Amino acid sequence: MDTYDDHQRAYEVFENPFGVQMDGLRNGNNEDMSFDMLWHSRAGMNDSAYTAEMAIPFASLRFPAKKVQNWGIEFIRNIPRASRIQISWVKLNMNDPCLLCQMGTLKGLKGLESTGSAEILPYAMGLESGSINNNTIPTSGFSNGAVQGRFGVGLKFVPNPTLSLEGVVNPDFSQVESDAAQISVNNTFALFYPEKRPFFMDGSDIFSTLIHAYYSRTINDPVGAAKVVEKTGPLSIAYLGAEDRNSPFIVAGEEGSVSDNSGNNTFLTPFRSFSNILRASYNFGIDSYVGALATVRNFTKAHNYVGGVDWSLFFDHSYTFEGQFLLSNTRELNDTSLVSDRSYYGNKHLKKACNGQEYDGTGFLARIRRLARTYSFSLTYTDYSPTFQAEDGYVFSNDLRNLDMIHSLEFYPNDGLLDNWGADVESAIQFDYQGTRKHEFVVPDFYLNLKSQTNIYVSYLLVNNEMFNSVDFKGVHRWNFSVYSVPTSSITLSLNAAIGSFVYLADPPAIGRGHDISAEVILKPTNKLSVTLDYSRSRLSNIVGGQLLFDGYISRIVSIYQFNTKLFVRLIGQYDEFQKEIEIDPLFSFKLNAFAIFYAGSTHTLEGYGAPYGFVQTGREFFVKLQYLLRS
């Protein structure tokens, strides 16, 4: 539903024959499935058909303040069987990537003026934590802490459909699902973790830009936060502010994110900070806009300010020209206990150590792309100065000038075995600000989309020359494979593998031969039970002499039994061989809707100390949580 009928943004609501809901927001070709809203569904099945009904309160939607309105609307049926087919109620031109431009129109809506609504979302939480007395001594004993209670409330006021005011006091920003562990060996940049906290997920699309200058997980443990969103016609304005207790941030570097003194690529500070994010955009034409973004993070005697403009221009039915330009000003924390790195940023007079320096930087990204049924391409230029920093964002590297080009061909033979096939060629070249070539590559790839929803992808790093730590490595070739298949409704399989040569990112660096492999199996033996098995492995040996540089894996299992649409139990088990750590997380959940929930669960962490101790429990937490939405 494009409630403003401006081809810019639309609500998506999904329902399956069991009445299970899913919702999201669409911006152009991007879908944000983290969005949640309150609506109602009911479904039923018999031997030959199913019926699905949706009831969506106007209080859950935002729309213009007009007496008579037209909304864009589209109905789609998804049929994931031998092939995944989508049936649309309007004819779609596959050479036109703008789905919102081709929607039908719901005309003449009257009497939708809102008198305003208010929401109160209180929560209560109890938890008890325990930990090993001394992490270096497995026999030091285990101590349980006192049972603690935590209370907070979220408030939301929507005086009219164009304005939303939201605030949280002593919010519970904990998450009931642990982050899946990621392999970080041979990676010098800060890892990205998706947002799972409801306050930040709601409306996250508004603050999203091409350069990730805002990354909500840099707001770690806030005392309170507030958000204001106003949309009047084509103009949207949004503000988010938060006071954070223990503020993390990423410091970008040329060959890796700058590490703190504990070796983390994300700074974990004990300091309070105040973050303010301001976003404005003006929509015009078809799927086009101009916008501005400003982020402000203040510590005591330190700050990071980022601001600039961005745009997207859609033209000739299949072309988009988009970009963003940002300026940053940073005054570092003056505390070398956080970082004592004595190396320099690119201009040779600013040290990476946190010693109170102040400097400016620039970030720029521009892209032109064509998206169509048969031939597509993109050309992207990225430019980050050596001193560009975005501490409220996820910008993990700088001191680079990079040009990337992709050409794609896709064909639809419409035969009994093959749905479609295609080929791409991607090439890129990257320099630093001193004119040194850092990376260049050419990657051709080929893919097949077969029946049984089976997709096969193969690529080869035909040209790959990398420089790390002033050492130039040429001819770093490897194969990449990807397979995804749904052979039956009960089994989903996926495999990703990179096999060949890699640069070992160490001091000194070296060329190694090895692989990165990840696999996933999803089993659904019944409509109520789902079991997901994940396995990731990374191994590298020095080409010269065959010395093993690293080898390890992470395995994870997630089992969910869904009693009905509201009640489920879940058990997560994870083993990280790199850290020699086991994590076990059971959870019971009763969920009336996306905002009225009851959780009871625990987390258990065990670390391997080797013989004779084996695995010893080093951390444990029990928790219960109740929250309920009150809406007027």
SEDRENDO-374025 format. One line per 3 residues: number of its first residue (from 1); their letters; for each residue z, x, y of C-alpha. Coordinates in steps of 0.25 Angstrom, whole numbers, always signed. Example, Ala and Ser with C-alpha at 12.3 -4.5 7.8 and 13.67 -1.06 7.14 Angstrom:
1 = AS = +31:+49:-18; +29:+55:-4
//
This chain:
1 = MDT = +0:+0:+0; -5:+6:+13; +4:-2:+22
4 = YDD = -1:+4:+35; -16:+2:+30; -19:+16:+36
7 = HQR = -23:+23:+23; -12:+34:+25; +0:+30:+17
10 = AYE = +2:+20:+6; +14:+15:-4; +11:+16:-18
13 = VFE = +18:+7:-28; +16:+7:-43; +21:-1:-55
16 = NPF = +19:+0:-70; +20:-11:-80; +34:-9:-82
19 = GVQ = +37:-11:-67; +41:+3:-65; +38:+7:-50
22 = MDG = +32:+19:-43; +29:+21:-29; +24:+31:-19
25 = LRN = +17:+34:-6; +3:+38:-4; -2:+47:+8
28 = GNN = -17:+49:+6; -19:+55:-8; -4:+59:-9
31 = EDM = +6:+51:-16; +21:+52:-14; +27:+46:-27
34 = SFD = +41:+50:-22; +41:+38:-13; +51:+26:-17
37 = MLW = +52:+12:-12; +58:-1:-15; +49:-11:-22
40 = HSR = +50:-20:-35; +41:-21:-47; +40:-29:-59
43 = AGM = +31:-28:-71; +28:-34:-85; +19:-32:-97
46 = NDS = +14:-40:-109; +4:-37:-120; -9:-37:-111
49 = AYT = -4:-35:-96; +6:-31:-86; +11:-36:-73
52 = AEM = +17:-27:-61; +22:-33:-49; +27:-26:-36
55 = AIP = +36:-31:-25; +36:-21:-13; +46:-25:-1
58 = FAS = +40:-23:+12; +53:-16:+16; +49:-5:+7
61 = LRF = +35:-3:+14; +32:+2:+28; +21:-5:+35
64 = PAK = +16:-7:+50; +23:-17:+59; +11:-26:+60
67 = KVQ = +10:-41:+59; -2:-41:+51; -4:-29:+41
70 = NWG = -15:-23:+32; -10:-14:+20; -19:-5:+12
73 = IEF = -16:-9:-3; -21:-3:-16; -18:-8:-31
76 = IRN = -20:+2:-42; -18:+1:-57; -16:+14:-64
79 = IPR = -20:+14:-79; -16:+28:-85; -22:+27:-99
82 = ASR = -34:+35:-105; -37:+38:-90; -28:+35:-78
85 = IQI = -36:+24:-71; -33:+18:-58; -38:+4:-54
88 = SWV = -39:+1:-39; -40:-13:-33; -50:-7:-23
91 = KLN = -62:+2:-25; -59:+17:-23; -69:+27:-18
94 = MND = -65:+40:-26; -72:+49:-16; -62:+43:-5
97 = PCL = -48:+50:-7; -41:+40:+2; -36:+29:-7
100 = LCQ = -28:+23:+4; -41:+21:+12; -47:+13:+0
103 = MGT = -35:+3:-2; -37:-12:-1; -30:-19:+11
106 = LKG = -19:-30:+11; -22:-38:+23; -15:-47:+33
109 = LKG = +0:-44:+29; +9:-52:+39; +23:-53:+42
112 = LES = +27:-39:+37; +35:-35:+49; +48:-29:+44
115 = TGS = +62:-32:+50; +67:-19:+45; +75:-15:+33
118 = AEI = +87:-6:+30; +91:+2:+17; +104:+8:+13
121 = LPY = +104:+17:+1; +118:+22:-2; +121:+31:-14
124 = AMG = +134:+36:-21; +134:+48:-30; +144:+55:-39
127 = LES = +143:+68:-45; +150:+79:-52; +145:+93:-53
130 = GSI = +149:+105:-61; +145:+119:-63; +148:+132:-70
133 = NNN = +159:+141:-64; +151:+153:-63; +136:+153:-66
136 = TIP = +135:+167:-70; +146:+165:-81; +143:+155:-91
139 = TSG = +157:+154:-96; +163:+152:-82; +166:+137:-85
142 = FSN = +160:+124:-79; +167:+116:-68; +165:+102:-64
145 = GAV = +166:+98:-49; +172:+86:-44; +165:+72:-44
148 = QGR = +158:+70:-31; +153:+58:-24; +142:+57:-14
151 = FGV = +138:+45:-5; +127:+43:+4; +117:+33:+10
154 = GLK = +103:+31:+14; +99:+22:+26; +85:+17:+29
157 = FVP = +81:+8:+40; +67:+2:+42; +67:-6:+55
160 = NPT = +52:-9:+53; +41:-5:+43; +37:+7:+52
163 = LSL = +50:+14:+54; +60:+19:+43; +74:+26:+46
166 = EGV = +81:+33:+34; +94:+41:+33; +103:+46:+22
169 = VNP = +117:+51:+24; +123:+60:+14; +111:+58:+5
172 = DFS = +111:+60:-10; +98:+69:-11; +101:+73:-25
175 = QVE = +90:+70:-36; +93:+65:-49; +81:+72:-56
178 = SDA = +82:+88:-56; +70:+96:-51; +62:+100:-62
181 = AQI = +63:+116:-63; +51:+124:-59; +47:+137:-63
184 = SVN = +49:+147:-52; +47:+160:-58; +35:+168:-52
187 = NTF = +36:+158:-40; +39:+164:-26; +39:+150:-19
190 = ALF = +49:+139:-17; +48:+128:-28; +44:+114:-23
193 = YPE = +53:+102:-29; +49:+88:-27; +58:+79:-18
196 = KRP = +66:+68:-26; +76:+63:-16; +73:+49:-11
199 = FFM = +76:+51:+4; +66:+62:+5; +55:+56:-5
202 = DGS = +55:+43:+4; +44:+46:+15; +41:+60:+10
205 = DIF = +26:+58:+12; +28:+56:+27; +33:+71:+28
208 = STL = +23:+77:+19; +13:+86:+25; +3:+96:+20
211 = IHA = +12:+108:+22; +25:+105:+16; +33:+107:+29
214 = YYS = +44:+97:+24; +50:+97:+10; +61:+88:+8
217 = RTI = +69:+96:-2; +72:+107:+9; +82:+96:+13
220 = NDP = +92:+99:+2; +106:+92:+4; +106:+84:+17
223 = VGA = +118:+78:+24; +109:+67:+29; +94:+64:+32
226 = AKV = +86:+54:+40; +71:+49:+40; +63:+41:+50
229 = VEK = +49:+36:+47; +41:+28:+57; +26:+24:+54
232 = TGP = +19:+16:+65; +5:+14:+63; -2:+27:+60
235 = LSI = +10:+35:+65; +21:+40:+56; +34:+48:+60
238 = AYL = +44:+52:+51; +57:+61:+52; +67:+66:+42
241 = GAE = +80:+74:+45; +91:+79:+37; +103:+88:+37
244 = DRN = +103:+97:+25; +116:+104:+19; +110:+115:+11
247 = SPF = +96:+118:+16; +85:+124:+8; +72:+129:+13
250 = IVA = +59:+137:+9; +55:+150:+16; +41:+152:+14
253 = GEE = +35:+166:+12; +22:+173:+9; +23:+175:-6
256 = GSV = +35:+166:-9; +46:+158:-3; +57:+167:+3
259 = SDN = +68:+168:-7; +83:+166:-3; +93:+177:-8
262 = SGN = +95:+169:-21; +80:+170:-24; +77:+155:-21
265 = NTF = +64:+152:-14; +70:+140:-7; +82:+144:+2
268 = LTP = +95:+137:-2; +104:+137:+10; +118:+132:+13
271 = FRS = +114:+128:+27; +113:+115:+34; +100:+111:+40
274 = FSN = +93:+100:+48; +79:+96:+44; +70:+87:+53
277 = ILR = +56:+82:+48; +47:+75:+58; +34:+70:+53
280 = ASY = +23:+62:+61; +9:+57:+56; -2:+49:+62
283 = NFG = -12:+42:+53; -26:+39:+57; -40:+36:+51
286 = IDS = -40:+36:+35; -29:+45:+28; -28:+54:+41
289 = YVG = -16:+58:+49; -10:+68:+59; +4:+72:+58
292 = ALA = +15:+81:+62; +28:+87:+55; +40:+94:+60
295 = TVR = +51:+100:+52; +64:+105:+58; +75:+112:+50
298 = NFT = +87:+117:+57; +98:+126:+52; +109:+132:+61
301 = KAH = +102:+143:+68; +89:+142:+60; +77:+132:+59
304 = NYV = +64:+129:+54; +54:+120:+62; +40:+116:+57
307 = GGV = +30:+107:+64; +16:+104:+65; +4:+94:+62
310 = DWS = -4:+89:+50; -16:+81:+48; -25:+74:+38
313 = LFF = -39:+69:+41; -47:+61:+31; -62:+60:+33
316 = DHS = -75:+57:+26; -68:+49:+15; -64:+61:+7
319 = YTF = -60:+73:+16; -46:+76:+22; -43:+87:+32
322 = EGQ = -28:+89:+33; -18:+100:+38; -5:+104:+44
325 = FLL = -1:+114:+54; +14:+118:+56; +22:+127:+64
328 = SNT = +36:+133:+60; +48:+139:+67; +59:+145:+59
331 = REL = +72:+152:+62; +78:+157:+49; +92:+156:+45
334 = NDT = +99:+169:+48; +106:+171:+34; +100:+183:+26
337 = SLV = +110:+178:+14; +99:+168:+12; +87:+177:+12
340 = SDR = +87:+192:+13; +72:+194:+11; +68:+206:+20
343 = SYY = +53:+204:+18; +45:+198:+30; +36:+186:+33
346 = GNK = +22:+190:+35; +23:+195:+49; +32:+206:+45
349 = HLK = +43:+204:+55; +50:+192:+50; +59:+194:+38
352 = KAC = +61:+183:+27; +76:+185:+27; +84:+174:+34
355 = NGQ = +88:+181:+47; +86:+171:+58; +72:+174:+62
358 = EYD = +63:+164:+69; +48:+163:+67; +36:+153:+68
361 = GTG = +26:+149:+58; +13:+141:+55; +8:+133:+44
364 = FLA = -6:+127:+42; -13:+119:+31; -27:+113:+32
367 = RIR = -35:+106:+21; -48:+99:+20; -51:+92:+7
370 = RLA = -61:+82:+1; -56:+73:-10; -67:+65:-17
373 = RTY = -70:+60:-31; -80:+72:-35; -78:+83:-25
376 = SFS = -66:+87:-18; -61:+100:-10; -50:+105:-2
379 = LTY = -49:+117:+8; -35:+121:+12; -30:+131:+22
382 = TDY = -15:+135:+22; -9:+144:+33; +6:+147:+33
385 = SPT = +11:+159:+43; +21:+169:+37; +32:+162:+45
388 = FQA = +29:+147:+42; +42:+141:+37; +45:+126:+34
391 = EDG = +59:+125:+29; +59:+110:+28; +47:+111:+19
394 = YVF = +40:+117:+7; +32:+129:+13; +34:+140:+3
397 = SND = +24:+151:+7; +18:+156:+20; +10:+168:+26
400 = LRN = -2:+162:+20; -16:+158:+23; -23:+150:+12
403 = LDM = -36:+144:+10; -38:+135:-2; -51:+127:-7
406 = IHS = -52:+117:-19; -65:+111:-23; -65:+100:-34
409 = LEF = -75:+92:-42; -72:+80:-50; -80:+71:-60
412 = YPN = -78:+58:-67; -87:+57:-79; -81:+44:-84
415 = DGL = -83:+47:-99; -74:+44:-111; -66:+56:-110
418 = LDN = -66:+62:-96; -61:+55:-84; -65:+66:-74
421 = WGA = -66:+81:-73; -67:+91:-61; -66:+105:-56
424 = DVE = -59:+112:-45; -60:+126:-38; -49:+130:-29
427 = SAI = -49:+143:-21; -39:+149:-11; -36:+162:-3
430 = QFD = -23:+165:+4; -19:+176:+14; -7:+179:+21
433 = YQG = -6:+181:+36; -8:+196:+35; -22:+193:+29
436 = TRK = -18:+197:+15; -25:+189:+4; -13:+183:-5
439 = HEF = -20:+174:-15; -34:+169:-18; -39:+161:-30
442 = VVP = -50:+152:-36; -46:+142:-46; -57:+133:-53
445 = DFY = -52:+122:-62; -57:+111:-70; -51:+98:-75
448 = LNL = -53:+86:-84; -47:+72:-84; -48:+66:-98
451 = KSQ = -44:+53:-104; -29:+51:-108; -26:+56:-94
454 = TNI = -29:+70:-98; -31:+80:-87; -35:+95:-90
457 = YVS = -36:+105:-79; -40:+120:-80; -41:+130:-69
460 = YLL = -43:+145:-69; -38:+155:-58; -51:+162:-57
463 = VNN = -48:+170:-44; -33:+173:-41; -29:+185:-32
466 = EMF = -14:+185:-28; -6:+194:-19; +9:+195:-21
469 = NSV = +19:+205:-15; +7:+213:-10; +1:+214:-24
472 = DFK = -13:+208:-25; -16:+202:-39; -30:+199:-42
475 = GVH = -36:+191:-54; -24:+182:-57; -31:+172:-66
478 = RWN = -25:+161:-74; -29:+147:-80; -22:+134:-77
481 = FSV = -22:+122:-86; -17:+108:-84; -17:+96:-94
484 = YSV = -11:+82:-92; -13:+71:-102; -7:+58:-106
487 = PTS = -12:+56:-120; -4:+43:-122; +5:+35:-113
490 = SIT = +17:+42:-120; +13:+56:-117; +10:+64:-105
493 = LSL = +6:+79:-106; +4:+90:-95; +2:+105:-96
496 = NAA = +0:+115:-85; -3:+130:-87; -7:+142:-79
499 = IGS = -10:+154:-88; -15:+168:-84; -11:+178:-74
502 = FVY = +0:+176:-63; +6:+185:-52; +20:+188:-55
505 = LAD = +27:+186:-41; +37:+197:-41; +40:+210:-35
508 = PPA = +32:+217:-40; +21:+206:-43; +13:+207:-56
511 = IGR = +2:+200:-63; +7:+192:-75; +0:+184:-86
514 = GHD = +7:+171:-90; +8:+156:-89; +14:+144:-82
517 = ISA = +14:+132:-90; +20:+118:-88; +19:+106:-98
520 = EVI = +24:+92:-97; +25:+81:-108; +29:+66:-104
523 = LKP = +33:+58:-116; +35:+43:-115; +38:+38:-129
526 = TNK = +42:+24:-123; +40:+17:-110; +55:+20:-107
529 = LSV = +56:+35:-111; +49:+47:-104; +51:+61:-108
532 = TLD = +45:+73:-100; +45:+87:-105; +41:+98:-95
535 = YSR = +39:+113:-98; +35:+124:-89; +34:+139:-93
538 = SRL = +30:+151:-85; +27:+165:-91; +22:+178:-85
541 = SNI = +20:+192:-91; +15:+204:-83; +1:+208:-86
544 = VGG = +4:+222:-86; +13:+225:-98; +16:+211:-102
547 = QLL = +30:+210:-96; +35:+196:-96; +38:+192:-81
550 = FDG = +44:+178:-84; +44:+167:-94; +51:+154:-94
553 = YIS = +50:+139:-94; +56:+126:-89; +57:+114:-98
556 = RIV = +61:+100:-94; +63:+86:-100; +65:+73:-93
559 = SIY = +68:+61:-102; +68:+47:-95; +72:+34:-102
562 = QFN = +68:+22:-93; +76:+10:-98; +70:+1:-87
565 = TKL = +64:+2:-74; +78:+5:-68; +85:+13:-78
568 = FVR = +83:+26:-84; +89:+39:-90; +84:+53:-89
571 = LIG = +87:+66:-95; +81:+79:-89; +82:+92:-96
574 = QYD = +77:+106:-91; +77:+120:-95; +73:+131:-86
577 = EFQ = +71:+144:-94; +70:+153:-82; +84:+149:-77
580 = KEI = +89:+146:-91; +94:+133:-86; +95:+119:-92
583 = EID = +96:+106:-84; +100:+93:-90; +99:+80:-81
586 = PLF = +102:+66:-87; +101:+54:-78; +103:+39:-78
589 = SFK = +96:+31:-68; +97:+16:-64; +87:+13:-53
592 = LNA = +85:-1:-47; +74:+5:-37; +71:+18:-31
595 = FAI = +83:+17:-22; +94:+10:-30; +98:+19:-41
598 = FYA = +110:+24:-50; +109:+38:-56; +119:+45:-66
601 = GST = +116:+59:-71; +119:+73:-72; +113:+87:-72
604 = HTL = +117:+98:-81; +113:+113:-79; +114:+124:-90
607 = EGY = +111:+138:-89; +108:+148:-100; +117:+161:-100
610 = GAP = +111:+166:-113; +119:+170:-125; +130:+167:-128
613 = YGF = +132:+157:-118; +119:+149:-119; +117:+138:-109
616 = VQT = +129:+134:-100; +131:+122:-91; +131:+127:-77
619 = GRE = +130:+114:-69; +132:+99:-71; +132:+87:-62
622 = FFV = +135:+72:-65; +130:+62:-55; +129:+47:-52
625 = KLQ = +122:+41:-40; +120:+26:-35; +112:+22:-24
628 = YLL = +107:+8:-20; +97:+3:-9; +101:-8:+0
631 = RS = +90:-13:+8; +90:-24:+19
//
